[in-house]
Amino acid sequence: MKKYLFGTDITPSCSYCAHGTLNEETGMIDCSRRKKTFSPNDSCNKFLYSPIKRIPKKNLNIQSINFSDPDVKIDEE
């Protein structure tokens, strides 16, 4: 069974397609398969997922809870 890094329901996007390269000057994606320039949010039927290009979403900032010593004390017998 194949494991996916970001799940099985990946929405196609040129920003993480194996055929696309980012053009630094314009911020657009140059497609090597279709020989065109696309917006990073566009996609086509030639989409090939590349997990290396995918930037994961940042984790939520969860505030740490300060426990006092009696809360975390382990009873030893």
Secondary structure, 3 states (H helix, E strand, C coil): CCCCCCCCCCCCCHHHECCEEECCCCCCEEECCCCEEECCCCCCCCCCECCCCCCCCCCCCCCCCCCCHHHHCCCCC
